[in-house]
Amino acid sequence: MRKAVVREADGFVENVIEIKPQSQWPIPEGCRLVIAKKSGSPGDTWDGQTFVRPEREPVDPTLEDRIKALEATNEVARESL
């Protein structure tokens, strides 16, 4: 069975494991197991009913990415002339 290892203090999902229903696996201190059949990943948060993915901050494009984008735009512009 797929379960999330969730910190009791803040609901943070530390890990997701496959475990047999009657397993004697020791749950880490300060954590509990939550059934995670189809969702739940490390880094998510358990709000008591559902897993919530953290919002990721957008990554600024590198200078190289910007140059490639400009070159592609210029090439398209030249082709349309």
PyMOL Python script that loads the backbone (N, CA, C, O; Angstrom):
from pymol import cmd

cmd.read_pdbstr("""\
ATOM      1  N   MET A   1       0.851  -1.175   0.000  1.00  0.00           N
ATOM      2  CA  MET A   1       0.000   0.000   0.000  1.00  0.00           C
ATOM      3  C   MET A   1       0.902   1.245   0.000  1.00  0.00           C
ATOM      4  O   MET A   1       1.909   1.289   0.706  1.00  0.00           O
ATOM      5  N   ARG A   2       0.535   2.227  -0.780  1.00  0.00           N
ATOM      6  CA  ARG A   2       1.300   3.472  -0.882  1.00  0.00           C
ATOM      7  C   ARG A   2       0.861   4.419   0.226  1.00  0.00           C
ATOM      8  O   ARG A   2      -0.322   4.728   0.370  1.00  0.00           O
ATOM      9  N   LYS A   3       1.852   4.879   1.018  1.00  0.00           N
ATOM     10  CA  LYS A   3       1.537   5.806   2.108  1.00  0.00           C
ATOM     11  C   LYS A   3       2.564   6.932   2.159  1.00  0.00           C
ATOM     12  O   LYS A   3       3.728   6.763   1.797  1.00  0.00           O
ATOM     13  N   ALA A   4       2.092   8.081   2.620  1.00  0.00           N
ATOM     14  CA  ALA A   4       2.962   9.244   2.795  1.00  0.00           C
ATOM     15  C   ALA A   4       3.401   9.315   4.250  1.00  0.00           C
ATOM     16  O   ALA A   4       2.608   9.088   5.163  1.00  0.00           O
ATOM     17  N   VAL A   5       4.672   9.633   4.450  1.00  0.00           N
ATOM     18  CA  VAL A   5       5.197   9.867   5.791  1.00  0.00           C
ATOM     19  C   VAL A   5       5.046  11.367   6.039  1.00  0.00           C
ATOM     20  O   VAL A   5       5.763  12.174   5.447  1.00  0.00           O
ATOM     21  N   VAL A   6       4.111  11.736   6.916  1.00  0.00           N
ATOM     22  CA  VAL A   6       3.715  13.130   7.126  1.00  0.00           C
ATOM     23  C   VAL A   6       4.132  13.586   8.522  1.00  0.00           C
ATOM     24  O   VAL A   6       3.871  12.904   9.513  1.00  0.00           O
ATOM     25  N   ARG A   7       4.795  14.769   8.587  1.00  0.00           N
ATOM     26  CA  ARG A   7       5.130  15.336   9.900  1.00  0.00           C
ATOM     27  C   ARG A   7       3.859  15.802  10.580  1.00  0.00           C
ATOM     28  O   ARG A   7       3.035  16.499   9.987  1.00  0.00           O
ATOM     29  N   GLU A   8       3.714  15.406  11.836  1.00  0.00           N
ATOM     30  CA  GLU A   8       2.528  15.798  12.616  1.00  0.00           C
ATOM     31  C   GLU A   8       2.453  17.312  12.810  1.00  0.00           C
ATOM     32  O   GLU A   8       1.366  17.888  12.764  1.00  0.00           O
ATOM     33  N   ALA A   9       3.591  17.954  13.026  1.00  0.00           N
ATOM     34  CA  ALA A   9       3.622  19.380  13.372  1.00  0.00           C
ATOM     35  C   ALA A   9       3.065  20.286  12.276  1.00  0.00           C
ATOM     36  O   ALA A   9       2.341  21.239  12.563  1.00  0.00           O
ATOM     37  N   ASP A  10       3.403  19.986  11.024  1.00  0.00           N
ATOM     38  CA  ASP A  10       3.017  20.922   9.964  1.00  0.00           C
ATOM     39  C   ASP A  10       2.430  20.269   8.714  1.00  0.00           C
ATOM     40  O   ASP A  10       2.123  20.968   7.748  1.00  0.00           O
ATOM     41  N   GLY A  11       2.267  18.949   8.711  1.00  0.00           N
ATOM     42  CA  GLY A  11       1.676  18.269   7.560  1.00  0.00           C
ATOM     43  C   GLY A  11       2.612  18.080   6.386  1.00  0.00           C
ATOM     44  O   GLY A  11       2.174  17.644   5.322  1.00  0.00           O
ATOM     45  N   PHE A  12       3.890  18.394   6.545  1.00  0.00           N
ATOM     46  CA  PHE A  12       4.859  18.272   5.458  1.00  0.00           C
ATOM     47  C   PHE A  12       5.079  16.798   5.122  1.00  0.00           C
ATOM     48  O   PHE A  12       5.286  15.977   6.015  1.00  0.00           O
ATOM     49  N   VAL A  13       5.034  16.466   3.827  1.00  0.00           N
ATOM     50  CA  VAL A  13       5.257  15.092   3.387  1.00  0.00           C
ATOM     51  C   VAL A  13       6.765  14.877   3.230  1.00  0.00           C
ATOM     52  O   VAL A  13       7.397  15.407   2.316  1.00  0.00           O
ATOM     53  N   GLU A  14       7.316  14.089   4.145  1.00  0.00           N
ATOM     54  CA  GLU A  14       8.746  13.820   4.113  1.00  0.00           C
ATOM     55  C   GLU A  14       9.119  12.771   3.082  1.00  0.00           C
ATOM     56  O   GLU A  14      10.188  12.843   2.477  1.00  0.00           O
ATOM     57  N   ASN A  15       8.237  11.791   2.877  1.00  0.00           N
ATOM     58  CA  ASN A  15       8.542  10.703   1.957  1.00  0.00           C
ATOM     59  C   ASN A  15       7.244   9.999   1.595  1.00  0.00           C
ATOM     60  O   ASN A  15       6.224  10.176   2.261  1.00  0.00           O
ATOM     61  N   VAL A  16       7.289   9.197   0.533  1.00  0.00           N
ATOM     62  CA  VAL A  16       6.176   8.337   0.159  1.00  0.00           C
ATOM     63  C   VAL A  16       6.754   6.938   0.013  1.00  0.00           C
ATOM     64  O   VAL A  16       7.773   6.749  -0.652  1.00  0.00           O
ATOM     65  N   ILE A  17       6.101   5.950   0.637  1.00  0.00           N
ATOM     66  CA  ILE A  17       6.626   4.587   0.670  1.00  0.00           C
ATOM     67  C   ILE A  17       5.564   3.582   0.252  1.00  0.00           C
ATOM     68  O   ILE A  17       4.368   3.872   0.286  1.00  0.00           O
ATOM     69  N   GLU A  18       6.017   2.399  -0.142  1.00  0.00           N
ATOM     70  CA  GLU A  18       5.142   1.250  -0.359  1.00  0.00           C
ATOM     71  C   GLU A  18       5.326   0.365   0.859  1.00  0.00           C
ATOM     72  O   GLU A  18       6.452  -0.005   1.189  1.00  0.00           O
ATOM     73  N   ILE A  19       4.235   0.019   1.533  1.00  0.00           N
ATOM     74  CA  ILE A  19       4.323  -0.745   2.765  1.00  0.00           C
ATOM     75  C   ILE A  19       3.165  -1.742   2.841  1.00  0.00           C
ATOM     76  O   ILE A  19       2.044  -1.438   2.433  1.00  0.00           O
ATOM     77  N   LYS A  20       3.450  -2.935   3.366  1.00  0.00           N
ATOM     78  CA  LYS A  20       2.404  -3.940   3.535  1.00  0.00           C
ATOM     79  C   LYS A  20       1.474  -3.498   4.665  1.00  0.00           C
ATOM     80  O   LYS A  20       1.932  -2.883   5.628  1.00  0.00           O
ATOM     81  N   PRO A  21       0.176  -3.799   4.564  1.00  0.00           N
ATOM     82  CA  PRO A  21      -0.794  -3.356   5.575  1.00  0.00           C
ATOM     83  C   PRO A  21      -0.436  -3.730   7.019  1.00  0.00           C
ATOM     84  O   PRO A  21      -0.667  -2.931   7.926  1.00  0.00           O
ATOM     85  N   GLN A  22       0.105  -4.888   7.247  1.00  0.00           N
ATOM     86  CA  GLN A  22       0.407  -5.320   8.614  1.00  0.00           C
ATOM     87  C   GLN A  22       1.894  -5.170   8.959  1.00  0.00           C
ATOM     88  O   GLN A  22       2.386  -5.832   9.873  1.00  0.00           O
ATOM     89  N   SER A  23       2.597  -4.323   8.247  1.00  0.00           N
ATOM     90  CA  SER A  23       4.030  -4.146   8.460  1.00  0.00           C
ATOM     91  C   SER A  23       4.329  -3.602   9.860  1.00  0.00           C
ATOM     92  O   SER A  23       3.544  -2.841  10.426  1.00  0.00           O
ATOM     93  N   GLN A  24       5.454  -4.001  10.392  1.00  0.00           N
ATOM     94  CA  GLN A  24       5.911  -3.513  11.699  1.00  0.00           C
ATOM     95  C   GLN A  24       6.961  -2.414  11.520  1.00  0.00           C
ATOM     96  O   GLN A  24       7.761  -2.167  12.423  1.00  0.00           O
ATOM     97  N   TRP A  25       6.959  -1.762  10.369  1.00  0.00           N
ATOM     98  CA  TRP A  25       7.932  -0.700  10.089  1.00  0.00           C
ATOM     99  C   TRP A  25       7.763   0.431  11.101  1.00  0.00           C
ATOM    100  O   TRP A  25       6.654   0.924  11.307  1.00  0.00           O
ATOM    101  N   PRO A  26       8.866   0.842  11.733  1.00  0.00           N
ATOM    102  CA  PRO A  26       8.742   1.907  12.745  1.00  0.00           C
ATOM    103  C   PRO A  26       8.552   3.283  12.097  1.00  0.00           C
ATOM    104  O   PRO A  26       9.400   3.742  11.332  1.00  0.00           O
ATOM    105  N   ILE A  27       7.461   3.913  12.406  1.00  0.00           N
ATOM    106  CA  ILE A  27       7.174   5.247  11.867  1.00  0.00           C
ATOM    107  C   ILE A  27       8.125   6.236  12.532  1.00  0.00           C
ATOM    108  O   ILE A  27       8.284   6.207  13.752  1.00  0.00           O
ATOM    109  N   PRO A  28       8.767   7.122  11.742  1.00  0.00           N
ATOM    110  CA  PRO A  28       9.679   8.102  12.340  1.00  0.00           C
ATOM    111  C   PRO A  28       8.978   8.942  13.419  1.00  0.00           C
ATOM    112  O   PRO A  28       7.789   9.245  13.313  1.00  0.00           O
ATOM    113  N   GLU A  29       9.725   9.301  14.433  1.00  0.00           N
ATOM    114  CA  GLU A  29       9.180  10.104  15.531  1.00  0.00           C
ATOM    115  C   GLU A  29       8.632  11.419  14.999  1.00  0.00           C
ATOM    116  O   GLU A  29       9.262  12.075  14.170  1.00  0.00           O
ATOM    117  N   GLY A  30       7.460  11.796  15.479  1.00  0.00           N
ATOM    118  CA  GLY A  30       6.831  13.054  15.079  1.00  0.00           C
ATOM    119  C   GLY A  30       6.108  12.965  13.746  1.00  0.00           C
ATOM    120  O   GLY A  30       5.674  13.983  13.206  1.00  0.00           O
ATOM    121  N   CYS A  31       5.974  11.748  13.207  1.00  0.00           N
ATOM    122  CA  CYS A  31       5.312  11.561  11.916  1.00  0.00           C
ATOM    123  C   CYS A  31       4.163  10.580  12.036  1.00  0.00           C
ATOM    124  O   CYS A  31       4.017   9.885  13.042  1.00  0.00           O
ATOM    125  N   ARG A  32       3.356  10.537  10.999  1.00  0.00           N
ATOM    126  CA  ARG A  32       2.293   9.544  10.887  1.00  0.00           C
ATOM    127  C   ARG A  32       2.202   9.126   9.429  1.00  0.00           C
ATOM    128  O   ARG A  32       2.717   9.815   8.547  1.00  0.00           O
ATOM    129  N   LEU A  33       1.551   8.003   9.175  1.00  0.00           N
ATOM    130  CA  LEU A  33       1.364   7.519   7.814  1.00  0.00           C
ATOM    131  C   LEU A  33      -0.031   7.892   7.334  1.00  0.00           C
ATOM    132  O   LEU A  33      -1.011   7.745   8.065  1.00  0.00           O
ATOM    133  N   VAL A  34      -0.113   8.380   6.089  1.00  0.00           N
ATOM    134  CA  VAL A  34      -1.380   8.751   5.473  1.00  0.00           C
ATOM    135  C   VAL A  34      -1.482   8.003   4.153  1.00  0.00           C
ATOM    136  O   VAL A  34      -0.538   8.016   3.363  1.00  0.00           O
ATOM    137  N   ILE A  35      -2.606   7.357   3.903  1.00  0.00           N
ATOM    138  CA  ILE A  35      -2.798   6.652   2.631  1.00  0.00           C
ATOM    139  C   ILE A  35      -2.665   7.651   1.490  1.00  0.00           C
ATOM    140  O   ILE A  35      -3.265   8.725   1.500  1.00  0.00           O
ATOM    141  N   ALA A  36      -1.858   7.261   0.507  1.00  0.00           N
ATOM    142  CA  ALA A  36      -1.586   8.139  -0.638  1.00  0.00           C
ATOM    143  C   ALA A  36      -1.711   7.322  -1.921  1.00  0.00           C
ATOM    144  O   ALA A  36      -0.723   7.118  -2.627  1.00  0.00           O
ATOM    145  N   LYS A  37      -2.923   6.854  -2.223  1.00  0.00           N
ATOM    146  CA  LYS A  37      -3.131   5.949  -3.356  1.00  0.00           C
ATOM    147  C   LYS A  37      -2.650   6.526  -4.682  1.00  0.00           C
ATOM    148  O   LYS A  37      -1.869   5.885  -5.385  1.00  0.00           O
ATOM    149  N   LYS A  38      -3.101   7.716  -5.028  1.00  0.00           N
ATOM    150  CA  LYS A  38      -2.782   8.283  -6.341  1.00  0.00           C
ATOM    151  C   LYS A  38      -2.091   9.641  -6.274  1.00  0.00           C
ATOM    152  O   LYS A  38      -1.616  10.143  -7.293  1.00  0.00           O
ATOM    153  N   SER A  39      -2.030  10.227  -5.106  1.00  0.00           N
ATOM    154  CA  SER A  39      -1.410  11.546  -5.001  1.00  0.00           C
ATOM    155  C   SER A  39      -0.511  11.585  -3.783  1.00  0.00           C
ATOM    156  O   SER A  39      -0.445  10.627  -3.013  1.00  0.00           O
ATOM    157  N   GLY A  40       0.171  12.688  -3.620  1.00  0.00           N
ATOM    158  CA  GLY A  40       1.090  12.850  -2.506  1.00  0.00           C
ATOM    159  C   GLY A  40       2.504  12.556  -2.948  1.00  0.00           C
ATOM    160  O   GLY A  40       2.805  11.458  -3.416  1.00  0.00           O
ATOM    161  N   SER A  41       3.364  13.533  -2.798  1.00  0.00           N
ATOM    162  CA  SER A  41       4.777  13.411  -3.158  1.00  0.00           C
ATOM    163  C   SER A  41       5.608  14.092  -2.087  1.00  0.00           C
ATOM    164  O   SER A  41       5.116  14.986  -1.398  1.00  0.00           O
ATOM    165  N   PRO A  42       6.873  13.678  -1.937  1.00  0.00           N
ATOM    166  CA  PRO A  42       7.728  14.386  -0.988  1.00  0.00           C
ATOM    167  C   PRO A  42       7.735  15.882  -1.296  1.00  0.00           C
ATOM    168  O   PRO A  42       7.856  16.284  -2.454  1.00  0.00           O
ATOM    169  N   GLY A  43       7.605  16.695  -0.262  1.00  0.00           N
ATOM    170  CA  GLY A  43       7.563  18.145  -0.433  1.00  0.00           C
ATOM    171  C   GLY A  43       6.153  18.712  -0.433  1.00  0.00           C
ATOM    172  O   GLY A  43       5.970  19.916  -0.255  1.00  0.00           O
ATOM    173  N   ASP A  44       5.150  17.854  -0.631  1.00  0.00           N
ATOM    174  CA  ASP A  44       3.759  18.304  -0.558  1.00  0.00           C
ATOM    175  C   ASP A  44       3.387  18.562   0.898  1.00  0.00           C
ATOM    176  O   ASP A  44       4.183  18.326   1.807  1.00  0.00           O
ATOM    177  N   THR A  45       2.178  19.046   1.104  1.00  0.00           N
ATOM    178  CA  THR A  45       1.636  19.227   2.451  1.00  0.00           C
ATOM    179  C   THR A  45       0.308  18.490   2.532  1.00  0.00           C
ATOM    180  O   THR A  45      -0.479  18.517   1.586  1.00  0.00           O
ATOM    181  N   TRP A  46       0.056  17.830   3.660  1.00  0.00           N
ATOM    182  CA  TRP A  46      -1.209  17.163   3.923  1.00  0.00           C
ATOM    183  C   TRP A  46      -2.050  18.113   4.766  1.00  0.00           C
ATOM    184  O   TRP A  46      -1.647  18.482   5.870  1.00  0.00           O
ATOM    185  N   ASP A  47      -3.217  18.515   4.258  1.00  0.00           N
ATOM    186  CA  ASP A  47      -4.053  19.473   4.989  1.00  0.00           C
ATOM    187  C   ASP A  47      -5.117  18.791   5.848  1.00  0.00           C
ATOM    188  O   ASP A  47      -6.004  19.454   6.384  1.00  0.00           O
ATOM    189  N   GLY A  48      -5.027  17.478   5.975  1.00  0.00           N
ATOM    190  CA  GLY A  48      -5.997  16.719   6.735  1.00  0.00           C
ATOM    191  C   GLY A  48      -6.985  15.982   5.864  1.00  0.00           C
ATOM    192  O   GLY A  48      -7.644  15.044   6.314  1.00  0.00           O
ATOM    193  N   GLN A  49      -7.092  16.412   4.586  1.00  0.00           N
ATOM    194  CA  GLN A  49      -8.007  15.757   3.655  1.00  0.00           C
ATOM    195  C   GLN A  49      -7.383  15.512   2.293  1.00  0.00           C
ATOM    196  O   GLN A  49      -7.744  14.568   1.590  1.00  0.00           O
ATOM    197  N   THR A  50      -6.455  16.361   1.935  1.00  0.00           N
ATOM    198  CA  THR A  50      -5.870  16.266   0.597  1.00  0.00           C
ATOM    199  C   THR A  50      -4.403  16.683   0.619  1.00  0.00           C
ATOM    200  O   THR A  50      -3.958  17.392   1.522  1.00  0.00           O
ATOM    201  N   PHE A  51      -3.657  16.228  -0.394  1.00  0.00           N
ATOM    202  CA  PHE A  51      -2.266  16.636  -0.544  1.00  0.00           C
ATOM    203  C   PHE A  51      -2.212  17.903  -1.389  1.00  0.00           C
ATOM    204  O   PHE A  51      -2.884  18.004  -2.415  1.00  0.00           O
ATOM    205  N   VAL A  52      -1.413  18.861  -0.952  1.00  0.00           N
ATOM    206  CA  VAL A  52      -1.299  20.141  -1.644  1.00  0.00           C
ATOM    207  C   VAL A  52       0.147  20.298  -2.108  1.00  0.00           C
ATOM    208  O   VAL A  52       1.086  20.225  -1.316  1.00  0.00           O
ATOM    209  N   ARG A  53       0.297  20.513  -3.404  1.00  0.00           N
ATOM    210  CA  ARG A  53       1.640  20.738  -3.956  1.00  0.00           C
ATOM    211  C   ARG A  53       2.063  22.179  -3.686  1.00  0.00           C
ATOM    212  O   ARG A  53       1.251  23.099  -3.784  1.00  0.00           O
ATOM    213  N   PRO A  54       3.330  22.371  -3.347  1.00  0.00           N
ATOM    214  CA  PRO A  54       3.782  23.745  -3.122  1.00  0.00           C
ATOM    215  C   PRO A  54       3.849  24.508  -4.442  1.00  0.00           C
ATOM    216  O   PRO A  54       4.131  23.934  -5.494  1.00  0.00           O
ATOM    217  N   GLU A  55       3.591  25.789  -4.366  1.00  0.00           N
ATOM    218  CA  GLU A  55       3.731  26.621  -5.561  1.00  0.00           C
ATOM    219  C   GLU A  55       5.208  26.838  -5.805  1.00  0.00           C
ATOM    220  O   GLU A  55       5.960  27.179  -4.892  1.00  0.00           O
ATOM    221  N   ARG A  56       5.606  26.641  -7.022  1.00  0.00           N
ATOM    222  CA  ARG A  56       7.012  26.810  -7.389  1.00  0.00           C
ATOM    223  C   ARG A  56       7.213  28.226  -7.918  1.00  0.00           C
ATOM    224  O   ARG A  56       6.404  28.736  -8.693  1.00  0.00           O
ATOM    225  N   GLU A  57       8.306  28.850  -7.484  1.00  0.00           N
ATOM    226  CA  GLU A  57       8.613  30.178  -7.996  1.00  0.00           C
ATOM    227  C   GLU A  57       9.126  30.042  -9.424  1.00  0.00           C
ATOM    228  O   GLU A  57       9.922  29.150  -9.715  1.00  0.00           O
ATOM    229  N   PRO A  58       8.673  30.925 -10.319  1.00  0.00           N
ATOM    230  CA  PRO A  58       9.164  30.841 -11.692  1.00  0.00           C
ATOM    231  C   PRO A  58      10.667  31.084 -11.737  1.00  0.00           C
ATOM    232  O   PRO A  58      11.214  31.895 -10.989  1.00  0.00           O
ATOM    233  N   VAL A  59      11.303  30.364 -12.627  1.00  0.00           N
ATOM    234  CA  VAL A  59      12.753  30.495 -12.791  1.00  0.00           C
ATOM    235  C   VAL A  59      13.020  31.460 -13.929  1.00  0.00           C
ATOM    236  O   VAL A  59      12.503  31.285 -15.033  1.00  0.00           O
ATOM    237  N   ASP A  60      13.830  32.485 -13.663  1.00  0.00           N
ATOM    238  CA  ASP A  60      14.185  33.432 -14.711  1.00  0.00           C
ATOM    239  C   ASP A  60      15.032  32.730 -15.771  1.00  0.00           C
ATOM    240  O   ASP A  60      15.914  31.936 -15.445  1.00  0.00           O
ATOM    241  N   PRO A  61      14.755  33.033 -17.054  1.00  0.00           N
ATOM    242  CA  PRO A  61      15.562  32.416 -18.108  1.00  0.00           C
ATOM    243  C   PRO A  61      17.010  32.910 -18.036  1.00  0.00           C
ATOM    244  O   PRO A  61      17.281  34.045 -17.645  1.00  0.00           O
ATOM    245  N   THR A  62      17.910  32.041 -18.417  1.00  0.00           N
ATOM    246  CA  THR A  62      19.318  32.428 -18.447  1.00  0.00           C
ATOM    247  C   THR A  62      19.565  33.325 -19.647  1.00  0.00           C
ATOM    248  O   THR A  62      18.724  33.427 -20.540  1.00  0.00           O
ATOM    249  N   LEU A  63      20.702  33.963 -19.663  1.00  0.00           N
ATOM    250  CA  LEU A  63      21.081  34.803 -20.804  1.00  0.00           C
ATOM    251  C   LEU A  63      21.103  33.968 -22.079  1.00  0.00           C
ATOM    252  O   LEU A  63      20.657  34.420 -23.133  1.00  0.00           O
ATOM    253  N   GLU A  64      21.620  32.758 -21.978  1.00  0.00           N
ATOM    254  CA  GLU A  64      21.674  31.868 -23.141  1.00  0.00           C
ATOM    255  C   GLU A  64      20.269  31.563 -23.661  1.00  0.00           C
ATOM    256  O   GLU A  64      20.048  31.548 -24.872  1.00  0.00           O
ATOM    257  N   ASP A  65      19.310  31.317 -22.746  1.00  0.00           N
ATOM    258  CA  ASP A  65      17.920  31.068 -23.147  1.00  0.00           C
ATOM    259  C   ASP A  65      17.335  32.284 -23.858  1.00  0.00           C
ATOM    260  O   ASP A  65      16.633  32.144 -24.859  1.00  0.00           O
ATOM    261  N   ARG A  66      17.623  33.472 -23.344  1.00  0.00           N
ATOM    262  CA  ARG A  66      17.103  34.696 -23.968  1.00  0.00           C
ATOM    263  C   ARG A  66      17.680  34.897 -25.361  1.00  0.00           C
ATOM    264  O   ARG A  66      16.959  35.284 -26.281  1.00  0.00           O
ATOM    265  N   ILE A  67      18.976  34.639 -25.524  1.00  0.00           N
ATOM    266  CA  ILE A  67      19.626  34.783 -26.840  1.00  0.00           C
ATOM    267  C   ILE A  67      18.994  33.810 -27.828  1.00  0.00           C
ATOM    268  O   ILE A  67      18.681  34.193 -28.955  1.00  0.00           O
ATOM    269  N   LYS A  68      18.801  32.552 -27.420  1.00  0.00           N
ATOM    270  CA  LYS A  68      18.177  31.565 -28.306  1.00  0.00           C
ATOM    271  C   LYS A  68      16.778  32.000 -28.717  1.00  0.00           C
ATOM    272  O   LYS A  68      16.397  31.842 -29.877  1.00  0.00           O
ATOM    273  N   ALA A  69      16.011  32.544 -27.782  1.00  0.00           N
ATOM    274  CA  ALA A  69      14.656  32.993 -28.086  1.00  0.00           C
ATOM    275  C   ALA A  69      14.679  34.146 -29.083  1.00  0.00           C
ATOM    276  O   ALA A  69      13.872  34.181 -30.012  1.00  0.00           O
ATOM    277  N   LEU A  70      15.598  35.086 -28.895  1.00  0.00           N
ATOM    278  CA  LEU A  70      15.715  36.216 -29.832  1.00  0.00           C
ATOM    279  C   LEU A  70      16.152  35.744 -31.214  1.00  0.00           C
ATOM    280  O   LEU A  70      15.634  36.216 -32.227  1.00  0.00           O
ATOM    281  N   GLU A  71      17.101  34.816 -31.257  1.00  0.00           N
ATOM    282  CA  GLU A  71      17.557  34.285 -32.548  1.00  0.00           C
ATOM    283  C   GLU A  71      16.415  33.580 -33.275  1.00  0.00           C
ATOM    284  O   GLU A  71      16.266  33.733 -34.487  1.00  0.00           O
ATOM    285  N   ALA A  72      15.610  32.812 -32.546  1.00  0.00           N
ATOM    286  CA  ALA A  72      14.479  32.116 -33.156  1.00  0.00           C
ATOM    287  C   ALA A  72      13.455  33.116 -33.678  1.00  0.00           C
ATOM    288  O   ALA A  72      12.901  32.926 -34.761  1.00  0.00           O
ATOM    289  N   THR A  73      13.199  34.177 -32.922  1.00  0.00           N
ATOM    290  CA  THR A  73      12.255  35.214 -33.353  1.00  0.00           C
ATOM    291  C   THR A  73      12.770  35.906 -34.606  1.00  0.00           C
ATOM    292  O   THR A  73      12.005  36.149 -35.539  1.00  0.00           O
ATOM    293  N   ASN A  74      14.061  36.227 -34.636  1.00  0.00           N
ATOM    294  CA  ASN A  74      14.647  36.883 -35.812  1.00  0.00           C
ATOM    295  C   ASN A  74      14.588  35.986 -37.036  1.00  0.00           C
ATOM    296  O   ASN A  74      14.338  36.467 -38.141  1.00  0.00           O
ATOM    297  N   GLU A  75      14.815  34.682 -36.858  1.00  0.00           N
ATOM    298  CA  GLU A  75      14.764  33.742 -37.976  1.00  0.00           C
ATOM    299  C   GLU A  75      13.362  33.671 -38.537  1.00  0.00           C
ATOM    300  O   GLU A  75      13.194  33.650 -39.756  1.00  0.00           O
ATOM    301  N   VAL A  76      12.358  33.635 -37.695  1.00  0.00           N
ATOM    302  CA  VAL A  76      10.959  33.606 -38.145  1.00  0.00           C
ATOM    303  C   VAL A  76      10.643  34.902 -38.887  1.00  0.00           C
ATOM    304  O   VAL A  76       9.963  34.870 -39.912  1.00  0.00           O
ATOM    305  N   ALA A  77      11.121  36.029 -38.393  1.00  0.00           N
ATOM    306  CA  ALA A  77      10.872  37.319 -39.028  1.00  0.00           C
ATOM    307  C   ALA A  77      11.513  37.357 -40.423  1.00  0.00           C
ATOM    308  O   ALA A  77      10.902  37.849 -41.372  1.00  0.00           O
ATOM    309  N   ARG A  78      12.732  36.842 -40.548  1.00  0.00           N
ATOM    310  CA  ARG A  78      13.417  36.814 -41.849  1.00  0.00           C
ATOM    311  C   ARG A  78      12.668  35.938 -42.859  1.00  0.00           C
ATOM    312  O   ARG A  78      12.567  36.282 -44.037  1.00  0.00           O
ATOM    313  N   GLU A  79      12.151  34.814 -42.388  1.00  0.00           N
ATOM    314  CA  GLU A  79      11.435  33.895 -43.264  1.00  0.00           C
ATOM    315  C   GLU A  79      10.140  34.504 -43.776  1.00  0.00           C
ATOM    316  O   GLU A  79       9.678  34.140 -44.858  1.00  0.00           O
ATOM    317  N   SER A  80       9.551  35.411 -43.034  1.00  0.00           N
ATOM    318  CA  SER A  80       8.282  36.003 -43.448  1.00  0.00           C
ATOM    319  C   SER A  80       8.464  37.175 -44.406  1.00  0.00           C
ATOM    320  O   SER A  80       7.484  37.706 -44.927  1.00  0.00           O
ATOM    321  N   LEU A  81       9.724  37.587 -44.645  1.00  0.00           N
ATOM    322  CA  LEU A  81       9.965  38.706 -45.569  1.00  0.00           C
ATOM    323  C   LEU A  81       9.875  38.288 -47.005  1.00  0.00           C
ATOM    324  O   LEU A  81      10.053  39.113 -47.901  1.00  0.00           O
TER     325      LEU A  81
END
""", "prot")
cmd.dss("prot")
cmd.show_as("cartoon", "prot")
cmd.util.cbc("prot")
cmd.orient("prot")
